[in-house]
């Protein structure tokens, strides 16, 4: 017998088994709590930053927009290692703080530019 692309007798029993093996309800609750904080916080900080960019003088505004475009080119994976090291240093790695903290910066420069 080998690897089957489509099983001979497909069932939904795997989903029942997944809930037995892993506490999926708790993981869903954790995700919902984080999303409940992160989404409004991202919208708030991103909109504030975009509005602040509109208040800048033309030259300063073009520099900030250019810097935002440059920051957009940085791969997100390059930012995770320094974040993990920083959160480990301040001993908050096993809390909600590392998940919510990026929302304080608008999460992504694209969102700030979108509001701008």
C-alpha positions as CSV (number, residue, x, y, z in Angstrom):
1,X,0.0,0.0,0.0
2,X,1.3,3.5,-0.8
3,X,0.3,7.1,-0.4
4,X,-3.3,7.6,-1.5
5,X,-4.4,10.9,-2.9
6,X,-8.1,10.2,-2.3
7,X,-8.8,7.6,0.4
8,X,-11.0,4.6,-0.5
9,X,-13.5,5.3,2.3
10,X,-13.5,9.1,3.1
11,X,-15.0,10.1,6.5
12,X,-15.2,13.0,8.8
13,X,-13.8,10.9,11.7
14,X,-10.5,12.7,11.4
15,X,-12.0,15.9,12.7
16,X,-13.4,14.1,15.8
17,X,-10.1,12.6,16.4
18,X,-8.3,16.0,16.0
19,X,-10.5,17.4,18.8
20,X,-9.5,14.4,21.0
21,X,-5.8,14.8,20.4
22,X,-5.5,18.6,20.7
23,X,-7.4,21.2,22.7
24,X,-8.7,22.9,19.6
25,X,-11.4,24.8,21.5
26,X,-8.8,26.5,23.6
27,X,-6.7,27.3,20.5
28,X,-9.8,28.8,18.8
29,X,-10.5,30.9,21.9
30,X,-6.9,32.2,22.0
31,X,-7.1,33.1,18.3
32,X,-10.4,34.9,18.8
33,X,-9.1,36.9,21.8
34,X,-5.9,37.9,19.9
35,X,-7.9,38.9,16.8
36,X,-10.4,40.9,19.0
37,X,-7.5,43.1,20.2
38,X,-5.2,43.1,17.2
39,X,-7.7,44.1,14.4
40,X,-9.1,47.2,16.1
41,X,-5.6,48.2,17.3
42,X,-4.2,47.8,13.8
43,X,-7.0,49.9,12.3
44,X,-6.5,52.6,15.0
45,X,-2.8,52.9,14.7
46,X,-2.7,52.5,11.0
47,X,-5.3,55.2,10.5
48,X,-3.5,57.6,12.9
49,X,-0.2,57.1,11.1
50,X,-1.8,57.6,7.7
51,X,-3.6,60.8,8.9
52,X,-0.3,62.0,10.4
53,X,1.4,61.5,7.0
54,X,-1.2,63.8,5.4
55,X,-0.4,66.5,7.9
56,X,3.3,66.5,7.0
57,X,4.8,69.0,4.6
58,X,5.2,67.8,1.0
59,X,9.0,67.1,1.3
60,X,8.7,65.3,4.6
61,X,5.7,63.4,3.4
62,X,7.5,62.1,0.2
63,X,10.4,61.0,2.4
64,X,8.1,59.1,4.8
65,X,6.2,57.5,1.9
66,X,9.5,56.5,0.3
67,X,10.7,55.0,3.6
68,X,7.4,53.1,4.0
69,X,7.9,51.6,0.5
70,X,11.4,50.6,1.4
71,X,10.3,49.0,4.6
72,X,7.6,47.1,2.6
73,X,10.4,45.4,0.7
74,X,11.9,43.8,3.9
75,X,10.7,40.2,4.1
76,X,8.5,39.6,7.2
77,X,10.5,36.5,8.1
78,X,13.6,38.8,8.6
79,X,11.7,40.6,11.3
80,X,10.5,37.6,13.3
81,X,13.9,36.5,14.6
82,X,14.8,39.9,16.2
83,X,11.3,40.1,17.6
84,X,11.5,36.7,19.2
85,X,14.9,37.5,20.7
86,X,13.6,40.8,22.1
87,X,10.5,39.2,23.6
88,X,12.6,36.4,25.1
89,X,14.9,39.0,26.7
90,X,12.1,40.7,28.4
91,X,10.5,37.3,29.3
92,X,7.1,37.7,27.7
93,X,7.5,35.1,25.0
94,X,4.7,32.9,26.4
95,X,2.1,35.6,26.6
96,X,-0.2,37.5,24.3
97,X,2.2,40.5,24.1
98,X,4.3,39.2,21.1
99,X,1.1,38.7,19.2
100,X,-0.5,42.1,20.0
101,X,2.7,44.2,19.9
102,X,3.0,44.5,16.1
103,X,-0.5,46.0,16.0
104,X,0.9,49.0,17.9
105,X,2.9,49.8,14.8
106,X,0.1,49.3,12.3
107,X,1.2,45.7,11.8
108,X,2.4,46.4,8.2
109,X,3.5,49.5,6.4
110,X,1.0,48.8,3.7
111,X,-1.9,49.4,6.0
112,X,-0.4,52.8,6.9
113,X,0.0,53.7,3.2
114,X,-3.5,52.4,2.5
115,X,-4.9,54.9,5.1
116,X,-2.7,57.6,3.7
